[in-house]
Amino acid sequence: MIDLASRPRTLRILCVEEDDLERKLLQACMDVIQTEAIFARTAADAVSYFRKHPVDMVFIDIDRHAQGELGGFRRMRATPARGGKVPILAVTDNDCRWSESDYRDTGFAGVFLKPIEPSRLFQKIDDILYEHRMPPLLAAPRAAPHIPHVA
């Protein structure tokens, strides 16, 4: 059983995923954590939605043929006022062989490696929320970040 934290409102996640099975898996995960999932089959559709509607996070399916997805990611990042604030997570089987730091250096909030496993996905979402100082997803307490003492 998942112990969800009390949130001031429902989390909204825009998911760019063209594969029907992956969409169903993501939707099932979002249902479990009482999160609103908005699906787009293409990066262009996602950019259009992103520019018109507020979302808390974006998942973009990235693969080695992902020029459209990377272009969509860049257009979202370039959206005035919100582009740099909304965390965007690369969801991938990583056939392009990028490391976590490669994704972060590109501007992603991180990477989630497929296959979609609910507990790992929920923890990744919570990690990103924590990094962006947003209300948590999971009720489990987090340790305070370690701040080294400087004499």
N, C-alpha and C positions, 0 to 999 in steps of 0.2 A: 504494500500500500504506500502511496505517495502522500507525504504530509506537505500540503501546499501552504504557503504563507498567505496571510491576509493582504490583499492588494487594494489600492484605492479605486482601481478600475481594471477591466479586462485587458490583458496584454494583446496587442495586435501585431501579427507577424505576416509580412508579405513574403511569399515563397515562390521563387522562380524555378519551376520544375516541369519538364515536358513529358516525362515518363509517367504513365497512368498508375503503375504499381507504386512507384515512389511517392506520388501524390497521395495515394490512399494511405500509405504508411505514415506520412507526415500528418495527414488529417487525423488519423487515429491517435497519434501522439498528442496533437493539439487538443483533441477532445478530452483526453485523460487529464491534461493540466489546465483545462478550462480556459483555453487561449483561442482567440479568434484568428483563424488562418485565412488569408486571402491568397488565392493562387493565380499565377500568370504562367502561361506556357512559354512565352518568349520574354527576353530582356526588354524589348521595345514596349510590350504591353505593361511590364512591371514599371518601367520608367514613367509611362503615362499615368498609371495609378499613383505612383509615388509622388508625382508633382501635384496631384489634385487632392490626395487624402492623407491624413496623418497615420503613421505607423510607428511602432516602437522599435522594430527590428526588421531586417531583411535577410532572407536566406537566398543565395544564388547558387544554383547547380553549375559547377565549373568542370570542364574537361579539356582535353588538349585541342579540341575543335571549338573552343569557347570564345572566339573573338567577339561574337555578338553579346555574350554574357559580360565579358570584360569591358566592352564598350558601354553596355547598359550600366555597369557598376560605375564607370567614370562619369556618365551623365547624371546618375543619382548623386554622386559626390559633388558635382558641379551645380546642383540645384540650390539656388540662393536660400539662405536662412536655415534650411534643414539638412542639406547634403552632408555636411561634416559632422553632424550631431547624431544621426541615426546609425546605430551599429549595423554593419553589413557582414554577414558570416558566409564564407565560401563553404558550400556543402559539396563534397566531391569524393570520387574514388581515387583521386590524385594520380591519374594516369599521366599527368604532365610532370610528376615527380618534384613538385615544389615542397619546400619545408614550411613549417609554421611561420618562421621568420620571413620567408619569401612572401607569403600572403599578407602578413602584417606590414612589411615594407611597401607593399602595393597599396595599402590603405584599408584592407579588410580588418574587421575586429578580431578575426581568427579564422580557423578552419575546422570543420567537422568532417572527419573521414567516414565514408560509408563503409559498411552497411549501417543503416539506421537502426540503432539500438536505443530504445526509449530511455533507459537510465543514463546512458552517456549523453544523449541529446539534452535531457533535462538539466544535467549538471553543466553542460556547455552553455545553455541558455542562461542559467543562474550565474555562471562565471562572468559572462558578458554583461549581464545586468549589474552585477557587483562592480565591475571595472568602470562602468558608465554611471555609477552612483544612482541607479534606478532601484525601485523597490524589488526585493528578491522574489523569486518564484517558489523556492523551497523553504520550508519552515525550519529546517535544521540550522542551528546557529553556526555562524562562521567565526573563526578565530580572527582577532584583530590583526591587521597587517603588521608585520615586523618592521619596526623603525629602528635602525641602528643608533646607538647612543654615540654622540660625537662630543668628545671632551674639549 
